[in-house]
């Protein structure tokens, strides 16, 4: 656990030091669970969004995009169920006065049991070596079977309590498991209470309930209320999807874990409208498609897993999370949900305008079903940082060892694609040549010109922000019109003609190659 904590602290520190993420309003001691993206963070985040948008909208002729407003008619949130049911079950510890999500306390208890089971499996794998049969061991080892049975029993009980909204059972589960406050160690708990997560504001000068507006807690409803508009103006036929990237807001009472759980965050969501009865087919399709999207970035198989929901939201008939192994364990990165026709039907009833589709193939009107893919852009950012930030020990030509922090982010997502570095910052000829190369390359890529240190220090800084290529201009460049190009991951250096540089960089950083690999 300490290694995981150290890794997480390193990501947070690296993000601040190198201009990826800052605490919001830091000069005023910050605003809890709100963060600002710095120069390199905003570029990386933009590239993540571009990768999602291109793969979802550009690569699918039956998916289109919109950009709906944050503020919506308040009846939207009544129809969607958010006014009445968008709550978190919270519990207070009487000794520490700390507040926790009751369901998360139980999930963390389950995670501890899972860690024990995994420890047994790891020990056995080392003991038996290549002859180890993991599936057989998991199915027959008494301790592992006991742990898995216990996990399943607790998860089923938690799922039932959450689905039924039974707060008494939820507290009783915490008491029965003898879960203690992580801070005080006390088991003195209050009753579990529900807290609505929506931020409210006022419309104009109108005071009171009639003027209440909400900051949207999700982007999906902006898609649903525009279903008819989009379908008619784009002449899409079922099945088709509507995608959107946008800000959402939740008044998280227990916000923590850096940018994993924030009060202001960004979502990348796609609602796929289908004929009723075909939801399982499309649910399976989008599960597989979204997993391929993540793996195309080079994410290892053991860093991702599916986790079926133990309790379903009121609108869903199936739901699964793609979980990523963050430094604090496997947590939700993306959700795929079969939402049935709940949303369109509810908006039709509350607005008095039927949200239907006329299907010419069967000559019939129906309310489409929906399969949703929803990923947190900020969580995706954190997963990229987790996957990419590596401390390496390197050995120079003289046998001297040192370490470097390198962000091995996929080149297509890298904030800076290449850096132009003059060997001498005050040599007129070298500077002029380097500036000319930079001015040419910046027309094609996000580049950086840096002459603020020795070449070794410049390389290290570019490694730390994830720049795939460094181009060094030296004295020989003035005579042979060639430069040294250094590749980030291997640190190999090659002498190439200046007119070849753009092509070399483009081949590696072009998002086209990434999209082709999905």
Beta strands, then each sheet from edge to edge (+ up, - down):
strand 1: 21-23
strand 2: 35-37
strand 3: 63-65
strand 4: 87-92
strand 5: 99-101
strand 6: 193-196
strand 7: 200-202
strand 8: 212-214
strand 9: 240-249
strand 10: 264-274
strand 11: 304-308
strand 12: 318-326
strand 13: 329-340
strand 14: 357-359
strand 15: 364-366
strand 16: 369-376
strand 17: 389-395
strand 18: 401-407
strand 19: 418-422
strand 20: 447-449
strand 21: 469-473
strand 22: 482-487
strand 23: 493-497
sheet 1: 1+ 2-
sheet 2: 3+ 9+ 10- 16+ 13- 12+ 11-
sheet 3: 5+ 4- 6+
sheet 4: 7+ 8-
sheet 5: 14+ 15-
sheet 6: 17+ 18-
sheet 7: 20+ 19+ 21+ 22- 23+
end
